Amino acid sequence: MVFFTVFIGHICISHVYCAQLPVAVKCLANDTLKTQMAKFLLEAANMCSVDHAHIIQLYGVVLRSDSLMLVILFGVK
């Protein structure tokens, strides 16, 4: 069973100079169990509390009634 899907995209981090950064958008499936939703939100909370050069950065969390999403830096070499 698949609980989430990951999409690759870009975000603009500045309104003055649009530096596009590659991001991964992790989307929780709509028909997911409540326990998976709790784990997904715990993952977001843990990522928010960590600020380290060697750990992928969380850019945002989308909380809507029909979906939950994490927007994180896409680790490109």
SULGIBEL-V673232 format. One record per pair of residues at least 12 apart in sequence whose C-alpha atoms are under 6 Angstrom apart, sorted by the first residue. I is the first residue (numbers start at 1). GAP is how many residues later the second one is. If there is no record, write none. Layout:
# SULGIBEL-V673232
i:gap
I:GAP
I:GAP
This chain:
# SULGIBEL-V673232
i:gap
3:25
3:26
4:23
4:24
4:25
5:21
5:22
6:19
6:20
7:17
7:18
8:15
8:16
9:13
9:14
10:12
10:13
22:52
23:49
23:50
23:51
24:47
24:48
24:50
25:45
25:46
26:43
26:44
27:41
27:42
28:40
30:37
56:17
57:15
57:16
58:14
59:12
59:13
